[in-house]
């Protein structure tokens, strides 16, 4: 399928907020105010899709399948909108995949950005249309009062520029309940990336949240591991070493996994209790990973701060270094 690269953002552009998973009602007013001010500082106008409202909230904390799908299509087909940001993740964005008009999305390519459960939506769009999509902060993520500078820096580098970006480790990171208390924060000194296996590799970026990506295995919504793939994955705090191990093994069993030339893993949350020693054991137990470079503890996923990753874009691994471009 032909690759489609959406236009980069410029000052004055309009972005639309959608809620394909959990609803807007979950987001506090302080978080919304900070997020909108941050987008304004980037020169962006923020609008919300028709059904992305506090009132659109059911027993599962989201809108109906039809309303969530309608908002995605509204955002893509509105010619005045240049980018789409998701409100937050959740558990059920895969419900809406069969309700989207992928031909219309292909004909109206634009940036769409989110992470976690949004993996299902991003990967489906990429697989069905060839559109490059962005694994990065939600609208709510931009509303983090403290410790957001690195996230904002990489978001702007990826979405406003065509330059190749070298990903550098953040100076510190956090894994706290910032959304409950914007002042009570715990920041941890970053020890840097873990080069589990040195080596060089380059190729198309495929991945996202591991548990969510695996929901797509065997479906038309799964991006394939084409020749020369860099697999970039992360997992949330619900995972453990054995859960991560078996989910990673499921990918290794895919017929086209032989095309994966390098593996990049995002930082684990503290509750997963996956240390470098445990991760090295998991990686080294897999024959499929023995001859490819593996880089871990990278700043993306469910801790903060995070980089923005162009799924369908291009990455290079060079003995512990990571470079990304469209």
N, C-alpha and C positions, 0 to 999 in steps of 0.2 A: 504494500500500500504506500502511496506517495506521502511523504512527510509534509505537514503543513506547520509553518512557524507563524504564530500570531504576531501582530505588530506590537512593538514595545510601547510602553506608556510614555506620555509626555505631559508636561504641566498643562492644566486645563481640561484634562480628560475626565470623563464621568465613569465611576465604577458602581456596580450594582451588588447589593448584599442579598444572598439567598440562604435558605435553611433546608438543605436536602436531608439532613439528619435531625439532630435535636433542634428545638425551636428557639426563637429570639427571646422568649420570656425568661429563659435561663440566665440571660446576661444582665448584670446589674447596671444601673444608670451611670455610676462612676466610670465603669469600664467602657460604656458606650461613648461617654463624653471624651475620654482620653483618646479612644480609637478615632473618633471623627476629627478631633483636633490634629492628631498625627497625620491622618490622610490629607487634611487641609494644608498642613505644612509641606507635604509632598506636592502640593498643587492639584490635588484630586478632589472632585466633587463626589459625595457619597449619596446614593439613593437606595431605596429598598424595593425589592420585588413586591408585587401586589399582595401576595399571601404571606410575606415575611413580616408578620405582625405579632404582637404579644397575644392577641386573641386567638391566633391560629395554633392551638395547643390542645392535644387530645390526651387520653389516659397514659400514653407512652411518651409524652413530652415532645410531640412533634405534630406537624400538620398531616393531613391525609396524603396518601400516595399521589393522587391526582393533582392536588394543590402544590405539592413539592415539585412534581415534574413540570407543572405549568410554569412555576417560577424560573426553573432552569431554562425552559424554552423562551420565556419572555426576555430573560437576560441575554440570550444568544441572538435573538432576532431583532432586538431593539438596536437600531443602527447608531444611536447616540451613545450607547454603552461600549466602553473600550476594554473593560476587565470585569471579572466576576470574582467575588470573595465569599466564601462560606462563613456562616455565623460561628459554627463550632462542629465538632465531630459527634459521636454517639455510637449507634449500633445498627442502623438500618438503611443507610443510603442505597444498599443493593436492592431494596424494594422497588426503586423507581426506574431501574435500568431498562426494563422492557417498555416503559411508557415515554421514552424520549425519541425525538425525531432526529436521527443521526445524520440524515441527508441535510436537514436544515442547519445543524451544527456545523457540518463540513462547509456549507456555503456561507456561513457567518463566523469564521474563525476569530477567536479572541482569547485573551488570557483567562484562565480559571485557576484559582489558587485555594488550597486548603490541605488538611492532612488528617491522619488517623483514619476514622471510618470513611472519610471522603476518598480514601484510596479506591474504593469500589467504583465511585463515580468517575474519578480521574482516569483510572485504567480502562474503564469501559469506553470512555470518549476517545482515548488514545487508540485503543484496539479497533474501534469501529470506524474512525474517521482519519487517523493518521495525525491528528492535531497534537502538537506538543502541549503538555499541561504542567502545572506547577505544584509540587509538593512543598508547601510552605505555610506560613502563619494564617490562621483564620482572622476574620474581622475581630473576634474577641481577643485573640492573641495580641493584637496591636493596642489593646486597651490595658496592657500590663504597665503599671506606673513606673516600676523600678526594674532594672536589669534587661531592658528591651533594646538597648542601643545596637548590639551585635545583630539581633534579628532584623531590625530596620535597615541596617547597613547592607546586609546580604540581600534582603528583599529588593532594595533599590538597585543594587548592582546587577541583579538578574533580570528584573522587570523593566528597567529603564535603559539598559545598555546592551550592546552586542559584544562587548569585550569578553575574552576568556578570563575566568576568575580562578585564582588559586585560593582554595579554602584553607584558612588558618584556624587553629584551635582558639576558642574563646579564652579569656583570662580566668573567668569564673562561671559557674553554672548553678542552677537551683532546681529543686524538686520539692517545692512546698505548695501549700494551698493558697497561692497568691490571690486567686479569685474570690476567696472568702475574707482575706485581710490584706489589702494592698500595702500596708505598712509593716506588718510582721513577716519579714522575709529572712531566709537563710541562704547565704551564698557560699559556695564551696570552691576552693582553688582548683583549677583544672590541671590535671596532670598531662594533658595532651592526648593525641591520637595513639592508639595501640596498633603497631604494625605487627600483626600476627604472622603473616607471611610477607616478606619483601618480594619485590618483583615489579615488572612493568606490564601494563595492559591498557587498552583503550577501546571504546565502543559506545553503542547506544545505551542510555540509562533506562533501566526497567526496574520497577519495584514499588515501594511505599511501605505501609504497615503490613508486616508479615502475615499476621492472623487474618487480616481483611483481604489481602491479595490471594491467600489460599482459598477464600470463598469463591473465587472466580475460576479455579482450576477446572479444565475440561469444558468451559463454557465459551461462547463467542465473545465474551467480554474480557477475556484474559489476553494481555499483550504477550506475544510470543518472544522466546529467546532467540532472536535472529543471530546471524553470524556476527561475532564480536559484540557481546553484550556485557555491560557493567551492571551487576545486580546491586541495588542500593536498598537495604531493608532496615527496619527498626521495629520494636515491639513495645507494647504498653505495660504498665505495672502489673496487670493481671497475669502476665506470663511468668513462668518459672524456668529453670534450666531444662527440665524434661519437656515442657511444652514447647519452648523455643527449639529444642533439639529435634523433636518430631515434626514440627512445622517446617523447619529448614530441610529436613530429610525429604519431606514431601516435594519440595522444589527440586532437590537433587535427583529425584526419581522421574522427573519430567523427561520425555524423549529428547527434547531439544536443549537440555541443560548443558550438554557438551559445548554449546556455543557461548556459555558464560565464561568470560576471560578474567574477571575480577569481581571481588565481593567487598562491599562497603557496608558497615553495620553502624547504626546510630547508637547513641548512648542509652544504656538501660536505666530505668527508674530504680531507685533504691529498694523498693518493695520486691523487685524481681530477685534480688540477692544473687545476681549473676556477676561475678568478679572476673577479672582478666584470666585468672587461673582456670575458672570453670569454663569460660568461653574458649580458651585455648584447647582445653580437653575436648570440647564439642567439635571444634573446627578440625582438630587433628585426628578425630575418630572417623572422619569421612573421606573415603578414597577420592570422591569427586572434587574435593577442595585442595588436595595435596599439592597440585602443581599450578595453582593460581594465586596471585597476591590477595591478601585479606587485610583490610584496614578497619579498625573498630574504634569505639568511643568517640565517634564523630558527632559534631553538634547538629543533630536533627532528631526529631522524634518527640517524645512526650516529656522530656526535661526541657529547660530553657537555659540559654537562648538557642535559636535554631537557624540554620541556613535555609534558603529556598532552592529546590532542586527541579530542574526541567526534565520531567519524565518524557522520554522520547528525544531528549537532547543528547549531549555528548560529554563523556568524561574520560580523563586520563589518570592513571595511577602510575606513580614513578617512585618506587621504593619509599613509601610512607607519605608521599605528597599526593594531593588530590586537586585536579584542575577540572573546571566545568565550563562549558559553553553551550550555546544553542545548537 
